[in-house]
């Protein structure tokens, strides 16, 4: 692992008030709780009514700051990973800066890497901590996927939920390493952009499943191999929470280490760029993660993109 490390200072999360159960979904399309649970592991998801991508990002960010010993003035940058910003411009990050009253001498910008977004911004943040004067960076994954979900398509509407997760990072002596991949591919997963007549998620579920189980294992194996590690050296694995069957399939490749894989999609569904930071905050809040542990995060998303990272807490 790289000698130059990063340290997670604190985390936070936010979800809308409205909880949409599988039974609720079954009133909208031809499906059932049993059918959805068996194929995805998802039981509930949260959907914005009065909230938005920006308001969720603000709430998650405020939570992370409140859990830290930092003052508002200590935050030197805001990066938001999202595919569902309220506006094409300005960025969600700039709206977070304004709402929280962060200083003006600050970097604030969004990135788009779909469900891999939080891991991509983790690397960007690590680089900025080493190459700029920034000392504390606020990383947020925030999604209002309900605005691009077709609730007449039972193949996609059962999967996605809204939410946001945040983490504050700073430089540290802890080890950190990360790997990235990208493959331009529009056909199996996309959501047309501004000005397009159809702006809903279009997905070929079987193809996404096949892609995901391959690249999750690749991401885990290659980051471990690069650092001369095995699963014995890892304390917890956080995969992008897209589908329980995907993660269960990958778990089986690491016998004896299945309990290291965290799952929470039962309650949230797939929250895209928010899924890993939401899971991270749950783990931090529960006390399951302790100083000195090694955490392996791995995610995949539209693009196609995928990434894996190892960091010491």
Secondary structure, 3 states (H helix, E strand, C coil): CECCEEEEEEEEEECCCEEEEHHHHHCCCCCCHHHHHHHHCCCEEEECCCCCHHHHHHHHHHHHHHHCCCCHHHCCEEEEECCCCCCCCCCHHHHHHHHHCCCCCCEEEEECCHHHHHHHHHHHHHHHHHHCCCCEEEEEEEECHHHCCCCCCHHHHCCECCEEEEEEEEEECCCEEEEEEEEEECCCEEECCCCCCCCCEEECHHHHHHHHHHHHHHHHHHHHHHCCCCHHHCCEEEECCCCHHHHHHHHCCCCCCHHHEECCHHHHCECHHHHHHHHHHHHHHHCCCCCCCEEEEEEEECEEEEEEEEEEC
